Amino acid sequence: MLDDLREKQTGTSKPKNGRNEEMKPLLKTALAATLIALSGAFSASAEQIKVGFSPEAYPPFYSQDASGNWGGWEV
């Protein structure tokens, strides 16, 4: 009975919840822009990453020269 009365008055059977449906896309866009801006701020302060490993484990890529120093490929 209440649904019928509400539908006659408002043209819909769903009650209005007070939210503005037109603002949702704007809020989603603002949230996405904020997240993108914050991710750039944190990556700008990142330091260089160094990776090392033992040259003995990879003989095709590293070898010792006549003086005993290790040499090989740099990537």
MMTF fields as JSON, N, C-alpha, C and O atoms, coordinates in Angstrom:
{
  "mmtfVersion": "1.0.0",
  "mmtfProducer": "UNKNOWN",
  "numBonds": 299,
  "numAtoms": 300,
  "numGroups": 75,
  "numChains": 1,
  "numModels": 1,
  "chainsPerModel": [1],
  "groupsPerChain": [75],
  "chainIdList": ["A"],
  "bondAtomList": [4, 2, 8, 6, 12, 10, 16, 14, 20, 18, 24, 22, 28, 26, 32, 30, 36, 34, 40, 38, 44, 42, 48, 46, 52, 50, 56, 54, 60, 58, 64, 62, 68, 66, 72, 70, 76, 74, 80, 78, 84, 82, 88, 86, 92, 90, 96, 94, 100, 98, 104, 102, 108, 106, 112, 110, 116, 114, 120, 118, 124, 122, 128, 126, 132, 130, 136, 134, 140, 138, 144, 142, 148, 146, 152, 150, 156, 154, 160, 158, 164, 162, 168, 166, 172, 170, 176, 174, 180, 178, 184, 182, 188, 186, 192, 190, 196, 194, 200, 198, 204, 202, 208, 206, 212, 210, 216, 214, 220, 218, 224, 222, 228, 226, 232, 230, 236, 234, 240, 238, 244, 242, 248, 246, 252, 250, 256, 254, 260, 258, 264, 262, 268, 266, 272, 270, 276, 274, 280, 278, 284, 282, 288, 286, 292, 290, 296, 294],
  "bondOrderList": [1, 1, 1, 1, 1, 1, 1, 1, 1, 1, 1, 1, 1, 1, 1, 1, 1, 1, 1, 1, 1, 1, 1, 1, 1, 1, 1, 1, 1, 1, 1, 1, 1, 1, 1, 1, 1, 1, 1, 1, 1, 1, 1, 1, 1, 1, 1, 1, 1, 1, 1, 1, 1, 1, 1, 1, 1, 1, 1, 1, 1, 1, 1, 1, 1, 1, 1, 1, 1, 1, 1, 1, 1, 1],
  "groupList": [{"groupName": "MET", "atomNameList": ["N", "CA", "C", "O"], "elementList": ["N", "C", "C", "O"], "formalChargeList": [0, 0, 0, 0], "bondAtomList": [1, 0, 2, 1, 3, 2], "bondOrderList": [1, 1, 2], "singleLetterCode": "M", "chemCompType": "L-PEPTIDE LINKING"}, {"groupName": "LEU", "atomNameList": ["N", "CA", "C", "O"], "elementList": ["N", "C", "C", "O"], "formalChargeList": [0, 0, 0, 0], "bondAtomList": [1, 0, 2, 1, 3, 2], "bondOrderList": [1, 1, 2], "singleLetterCode": "L", "chemCompType": "L-PEPTIDE LINKING"}, {"groupName": "ASP", "atomNameList": ["N", "CA", "C", "O"], "elementList": ["N", "C", "C", "O"], "formalChargeList": [0, 0, 0, 0], "bondAtomList": [1, 0, 2, 1, 3, 2], "bondOrderList": [1, 1, 2], "singleLetterCode": "D", "chemCompType": "L-PEPTIDE LINKING"}, {"groupName": "ARG", "atomNameList": ["N", "CA", "C", "O"], "elementList": ["N", "C", "C", "O"], "formalChargeList": [0, 0, 0, 0], "bondAtomList": [1, 0, 2, 1, 3, 2], "bondOrderList": [1, 1, 2], "singleLetterCode": "R", "chemCompType": "L-PEPTIDE LINKING"}, {"groupName": "GLU", "atomNameList": ["N", "CA", "C", "O"], "elementList": ["N", "C", "C", "O"], "formalChargeList": [0, 0, 0, 0], "bondAtomList": [1, 0, 2, 1, 3, 2], "bondOrderList": [1, 1, 2], "singleLetterCode": "E", "chemCompType": "L-PEPTIDE LINKING"}, {"groupName": "LYS", "atomNameList": ["N", "CA", "C", "O"], "elementList": ["N", "C", "C", "O"], "formalChargeList": [0, 0, 0, 0], "bondAtomList": [1, 0, 2, 1, 3, 2], "bondOrderList": [1, 1, 2], "singleLetterCode": "K", "chemCompType": "L-PEPTIDE LINKING"}, {"groupName": "GLN", "atomNameList": ["N", "CA", "C", "O"], "elementList": ["N", "C", "C", "O"], "formalChargeList": [0, 0, 0, 0], "bondAtomList": [1, 0, 2, 1, 3, 2], "bondOrderList": [1, 1, 2], "singleLetterCode": "Q", "chemCompType": "L-PEPTIDE LINKING"}, {"groupName": "THR", "atomNameList": ["N", "CA", "C", "O"], "elementList": ["N", "C", "C", "O"], "formalChargeList": [0, 0, 0, 0], "bondAtomList": [1, 0, 2, 1, 3, 2], "bondOrderList": [1, 1, 2], "singleLetterCode": "T", "chemCompType": "L-PEPTIDE LINKING"}, {"groupName": "GLY", "atomNameList": ["N", "CA", "C", "O"], "elementList": ["N", "C", "C", "O"], "formalChargeList": [0, 0, 0, 0], "bondAtomList": [1, 0, 2, 1, 3, 2], "bondOrderList": [1, 1, 2], "singleLetterCode": "G", "chemCompType": "PEPTIDE LINKING"}, {"groupName": "SER", "atomNameList": ["N", "CA", "C", "O"], "elementList": ["N", "C", "C", "O"], "formalChargeList": [0, 0, 0, 0], "bondAtomList": [1, 0, 2, 1, 3, 2], "bondOrderList": [1, 1, 2], "singleLetterCode": "S", "chemCompType": "L-PEPTIDE LINKING"}, {"groupName": "PRO", "atomNameList": ["N", "CA", "C", "O"], "elementList": ["N", "C", "C", "O"], "formalChargeList": [0, 0, 0, 0], "bondAtomList": [1, 0, 2, 1, 3, 2], "bondOrderList": [1, 1, 2], "singleLetterCode": "P", "chemCompType": "L-PEPTIDE LINKING"}, {"groupName": "ASN", "atomNameList": ["N", "CA", "C", "O"], "elementList": ["N", "C", "C", "O"], "formalChargeList": [0, 0, 0, 0], "bondAtomList": [1, 0, 2, 1, 3, 2], "bondOrderList": [1, 1, 2], "singleLetterCode": "N", "chemCompType": "L-PEPTIDE LINKING"}, {"groupName": "ALA", "atomNameList": ["N", "CA", "C", "O"], "elementList": ["N", "C", "C", "O"], "formalChargeList": [0, 0, 0, 0], "bondAtomList": [1, 0, 2, 1, 3, 2], "bondOrderList": [1, 1, 2], "singleLetterCode": "A", "chemCompType": "L-PEPTIDE LINKING"}, {"groupName": "ILE", "atomNameList": ["N", "CA", "C", "O"], "elementList": ["N", "C", "C", "O"], "formalChargeList": [0, 0, 0, 0], "bondAtomList": [1, 0, 2, 1, 3, 2], "bondOrderList": [1, 1, 2], "singleLetterCode": "I", "chemCompType": "L-PEPTIDE LINKING"}, {"groupName": "PHE", "atomNameList": ["N", "CA", "C", "O"], "elementList": ["N", "C", "C", "O"], "formalChargeList": [0, 0, 0, 0], "bondAtomList": [1, 0, 2, 1, 3, 2], "bondOrderList": [1, 1, 2], "singleLetterCode": "F", "chemCompType": "L-PEPTIDE LINKING"}, {"groupName": "VAL", "atomNameList": ["N", "CA", "C", "O"], "elementList": ["N", "C", "C", "O"], "formalChargeList": [0, 0, 0, 0], "bondAtomList": [1, 0, 2, 1, 3, 2], "bondOrderList": [1, 1, 2], "singleLetterCode": "V", "chemCompType": "L-PEPTIDE LINKING"}, {"groupName": "TYR", "atomNameList": ["N", "CA", "C", "O"], "elementList": ["N", "C", "C", "O"], "formalChargeList": [0, 0, 0, 0], "bondAtomList": [1, 0, 2, 1, 3, 2], "bondOrderList": [1, 1, 2], "singleLetterCode": "Y", "chemCompType": "L-PEPTIDE LINKING"}, {"groupName": "TRP", "atomNameList": ["N", "CA", "C", "O"], "elementList": ["N", "C", "C", "O"], "formalChargeList": [0, 0, 0, 0], "bondAtomList": [1, 0, 2, 1, 3, 2], "bondOrderList": [1, 1, 2], "singleLetterCode": "W", "chemCompType": "L-PEPTIDE LINKING"}],
  "groupTypeList": [0, 1, 2, 2, 1, 3, 4, 5, 6, 7, 8, 7, 9, 5, 10, 5, 11, 8, 3, 11, 4, 4, 0, 5, 10, 1, 1, 5, 7, 12, 1, 12, 12, 7, 1, 13, 12, 1, 9, 8, 12, 14, 9, 12, 9, 12, 4, 6, 13, 5, 15, 8, 14, 9, 10, 4, 12, 16, 10, 10, 14, 16, 9, 6, 2, 12, 9, 8, 11, 17, 8, 8, 17, 4, 15],
  "groupIdList": [1, 2, 3, 4, 5, 6, 7, 8, 9, 10, 11, 12, 13, 14, 15, 16, 17, 18, 19, 20, 21, 22, 23, 24, 25, 26, 27, 28, 29, 30, 31, 32, 33, 34, 35, 36, 37, 38, 39, 40, 41, 42, 43, 44, 45, 46, 47, 48, 49, 50, 51, 52, 53, 54, 55, 56, 57, 58, 59, 60, 61, 62, 63, 64, 65, 66, 67, 68, 69, 70, 71, 72, 73, 74, 75],
  "secStructList": [7, 2, 2, 2, 2, 2, 2, 2, 2, 2, 1, 1, 1, 1, 7, 7, 7, 1, 7, 7, 6, 6, 2, 2, 2, 2, 2, 2, 2, 2, 2, 2, 2, 2, 2, 2, 2, 2, 2, 2, 2, 2, 2, 2, 6, 7, 7, 7, 7, 7, 7, 7, 7, 7, 4, 4, 4, 7, 6, 6, 6, 3, 3, 3, 7, 6, 6, 1, 7, 3, 3, 3, 7, 7, 7],
  "xCoordList": [0.813, 0.0, 0.873, 0.605, 1.923, 2.806, 3.574, 3.826, 3.94, 4.648, 3.768, 4.249, 2.484, 1.563, 1.407, 1.401, 1.282, 1.135, 2.403, 2.329, 3.57, 4.833, 5.005, 5.485, 4.617, 4.752, 3.847, 4.232, 2.665, 1.758, 2.313, 2.163, 2.952, 3.447, 4.759, 4.942, 5.658, 6.993, 7.241, 8.184, 6.448, 6.658, 7.623, 7.973, 8.048, 8.953, 8.579, 8.003, 8.903, 8.573, 9.716, 9.551, 10.876, 12.006, 11.961, 11.69, 12.221, 12.262, 13.508, 14.551, 13.399, 14.551, 15.446, 14.975, 16.738, 17.661, 18.448, 19.308, 18.188, 18.848, 20.177, 20.765, 20.679, 21.951, 21.728, 20.728, 22.645, 22.561, 23.311, 24.538, 22.57, 23.17, 24.074, 24.957, 23.862, 24.691, 26.089, 27.0, 26.287, 27.59, 28.509, 29.72, 27.972, 28.79, 29.909, 31.046, 29.649, 30.763, 31.83, 33.021, 31.414, 32.371, 33.229, 34.441, 32.62, 33.368, 34.331, 35.456, 33.905, 34.792, 35.985, 37.111, 35.743, 36.825, 37.789, 39.005, 37.265, 38.118, 38.948, 40.121, 38.358, 39.085, 40.194, 41.31, 39.898, 40.912, 42.059, 43.222, 41.753, 42.794, 43.661, 44.876, 43.05, 43.808, 44.745, 45.903, 44.262, 45.102, 46.265, 47.382, 46.018, 47.092, 48.128, 49.329, 47.672, 48.598, 49.44, 50.639, 48.835, 49.583, 50.573, 51.661, 50.235, 51.166, 52.392, 53.493, 52.227, 53.367, 54.259, 55.474, 53.696, 54.488, 55.385, 56.521, 54.891, 55.699, 56.76, 57.844, 56.492, 57.483, 58.603, 59.704, 58.36, 59.395, 60.491, 61.628, 60.186, 61.178, 61.838, 62.591, 61.576, 62.146, 63.638, 64.091, 64.391, 65.823, 66.13, 65.275, 67.372, 67.802, 67.896, 68.365, 67.451, 67.494, 68.721, 68.941, 69.52, 70.709, 70.493, 70.018, 70.848, 70.707, 72.077, 72.779, 72.456, 73.75, 73.613, 72.669, 74.579, 74.59, 76.023, 76.893, 76.259, 77.595, 77.977, 77.217, 79.134, 79.512, 79.886, 79.84, 80.255, 80.645, 79.476, 79.689, 78.278, 77.105, 76.71, 75.905, 77.266, 76.857, 78.082, 78.396, 78.78, 80.029, 79.909, 80.883, 78.828, 78.834, 78.81, 79.215, 78.344, 78.177, 79.327, 79.59, 80.01, 81.127, 82.31, 82.146, 83.49, 84.705, 85.815, 85.731, 86.853, 87.993, 89.026, 89.283, 89.613, 90.683, 92.02, 92.035, 93.132, 94.454, 94.86, 95.603, 94.387, 94.746, 93.796, 93.983, 92.792, 91.874, 90.636, 89.84, 90.455, 89.266, 88.118, 88.31, 86.928, 85.751, 85.305, 85.322, 84.91, 84.405, 83.322, 83.195, 82.549, 81.492, 80.525, 80.891, 79.289, 78.237, 77.63, 77.509, 77.25, 76.476, 75.146, 75.092, 74.101, 72.775, 72.173, 71.048],
  "yCoordList": [-1.175, 0.0, 1.262, 2.204, 1.275, 2.436, 2.577, 3.686, 1.435, 1.494, 2.092, 2.865, 1.743, 2.296, 3.8, 4.545, 4.244, 5.673, 6.439, 7.518, 5.868, 6.507, 6.598, 7.608, 5.55, 5.54, 6.589, 7.211, 6.791, 7.815, 9.219, 10.089, 9.446, 10.781, 11.108, 12.225, 10.15, 10.439, 9.853, 10.268, 8.926, 8.279, 7.109, 6.52, 6.776, 5.64, 4.901, 5.485, 3.624, 2.848, 2.855, 2.384, 3.387, 3.429, 4.718, 5.787, 4.626, 5.851, 6.666, 6.103, 7.972, 8.83, 8.781, 8.871, 8.638, 8.541, 9.825, 9.861, 10.868, 12.139, 12.276, 13.356, 11.239, 11.308, 11.875, 11.586, 12.659, 13.239, 12.328, 12.245, 11.652, 10.694, 11.367, 10.721, 12.653, 13.346, 13.618, 13.862, 13.584, 13.868, 12.649, 12.804, 11.453, 10.252, 10.216, 9.921, 10.501, 10.491, 11.531, 11.28, 12.684, 13.722, 13.264, 13.482, 12.64, 12.152, 11.042, 10.994, 10.149, 9.084, 9.658, 9.192, 10.659, 11.296, 12.001, 11.91, 12.697, 13.391, 12.4, 12.653, 11.291, 10.274, 9.668, 9.478, 9.364, 8.803, 9.786, 9.383, 11.056, 12.071, 12.213, 12.382, 12.145, 12.234, 11.046, 11.217, 9.853, 8.662, 8.703, 8.318, 9.161, 9.268, 10.294, 10.059, 11.418, 12.461, 11.97, 12.245, 11.255, 10.75, 9.669, 9.603, 8.829, 7.785, 8.395, 7.864, 9.49, 10.168, 10.823, 10.885, 11.308, 11.952, 10.946, 11.266, 9.744, 8.743, 8.153, 7.808, 8.027, 7.456, 8.443, 8.021, 9.737, 10.729, 10.67, 11.051, 10.211, 10.145, 8.769, 8.521, 7.88, 6.537, 6.585, 7.37, 5.735, 5.654, 4.575, 3.764, 4.587, 3.592, 2.235, 2.135, 1.203, -0.152, -0.845, -0.844, -1.438, -2.173, -3.647, -4.01, -4.49, -5.93, -6.548, -6.204, -7.451, -8.118, -9.615, -10.096, -10.347, -11.792, -12.276, -11.548, -13.481, -14.07, -14.43, -15.129, -13.972, -14.262, -15.72, -16.192, -16.444, -17.84, -18.706, -19.743, -18.3, -19.115, -19.0, -19.796, -18.023, -17.791, -17.681, -16.588, -18.789, -18.736, -18.223, -17.648, -18.381, -17.818, -16.289, -15.676, -15.672, -14.223, -13.505, -12.34, -14.162, -13.56, -14.508, -15.728, -13.941, -14.746, -13.919, -12.693, -14.599, -13.906, -13.63, -14.465, -12.438, -12.13, -12.607, -13.258, -12.298, -12.78, -12.26, -12.934, -11.076, -10.519, -10.968, -10.569, -11.779, -12.305, -11.461, -11.773, -10.399, -9.557, -10.14, -10.696, -9.999, -10.501, -9.481, -8.277, -9.962, -9.097, -9.823, -11.043, -9.088, -9.728, -8.717, -7.581, -9.138, -8.315, -7.392, -7.755, -6.202, -5.297, -5.032, -4.72, -5.158, -4.948, -3.706, -3.339],
  "zCoordList": [0.0, 0.0, 0.0, -0.745, 0.842, 0.873, -0.442, -0.913, -1.022, -2.3, -3.389, -4.218, -3.397, -4.397, -4.219, -5.199, -2.99, -2.71, -3.097, -3.686, -2.76, -3.092, -4.608, -5.123, -5.314, -6.768, -7.409, -8.399, -6.866, -7.397, -7.169, -8.027, -6.02, -5.701, -6.411, -6.896, -6.471, -7.004, -8.38, -9.055, -8.808, -10.099, -10.021, -11.044, -8.832, -8.654, -7.383, -6.465, -7.327, -6.137, -5.128, -4.003, -5.522, -4.602, -3.791, -4.339, -2.511, -1.712, -2.052, -2.385, -1.968, -2.216, -0.987, 0.147, -1.229, -0.109, 0.112, 0.992, -0.646, -0.434, -1.146, -1.11, -1.789, -2.497, -3.885, -4.541, -4.305, -5.633, -6.6, -6.562, -7.457, -8.384, -9.41, -9.975, -9.655, -10.635, -10.106, -10.897, -8.807, -8.219, -8.199, -8.037, -8.358, -8.267, -9.306, -8.937, -10.588, -11.549, -11.216, -11.402, -10.73, -10.355, -9.181, -9.176, -8.202, -7.051, -7.445, -6.947, -8.331, -8.798, -9.55, -9.378, -10.376, -11.124, -10.18, -10.354, -9.19, -8.222, -7.409, -7.137, -7.025, -6.281, -7.13, -6.647, -8.391, -9.282, -9.495, -9.488, -9.683, -9.875, -8.629, -8.734, -7.464, -6.216, -6.059, -5.676, -6.349, -6.239, -7.221, -6.874, -8.431, -9.422, -8.976, -9.102, -8.461, -8.001, -6.826, -6.768, -5.904, -4.759, -5.154, -4.581, -6.107, -6.525, -7.189, -7.046, -7.907, -8.518, -7.488, -7.678, -6.417, -5.368, -4.662, -4.312, -4.452, -3.773, -4.692, -4.22, -5.96, -6.869, -7.169, -7.525, -7.037, -7.299, -6.243, -6.523, -5.059, -3.999, -3.899, -2.957, -4.839, -4.796, -5.103, -5.937, -4.416, -4.638, -5.662, -6.016, -6.129, -7.101, -6.417, -5.283, -7.104, -6.571, -7.136, -8.348, -6.258, -6.684, -6.378, -5.301, -7.34, -7.182, -7.39, -8.341, -6.515, -6.654, -6.463, -5.837, -7.017, -6.844, -6.975, -7.453, -6.56, -6.587, -8.021, -8.691, -8.512, -9.897, -10.126, -11.262, -9.069, -9.241, -9.713, -10.343, -9.422, -9.756, -11.228, -11.712, -11.944, -13.327, -14.231, -14.703, -14.483, -15.248, -16.689, -17.176, -17.385, -18.744, -18.757, -19.745, -17.678, -17.662, -16.961, -17.262, -16.045, -15.324, -15.364, -15.38, -15.38, -15.329, -14.695, -14.632, -14.227, -13.637, -14.72, -15.587, -14.65, -15.596, -15.017, -13.971, -15.672, -15.262, -13.885, -13.171, -13.5, -12.189, -11.077, -9.928, -11.378, -10.373, -10.139, -9.253, -10.914, -10.787, -11.595, -12.677, -11.043, -11.738, -12.775, -12.519, -13.934, -14.997, -15.758, -15.659, -16.51, -17.279, -17.829, -18.131, -17.956, -18.548, -17.506, -16.336, -17.934, -17.089, -17.771, -18.961, -17.019, -17.587, -16.987, -17.327]
}
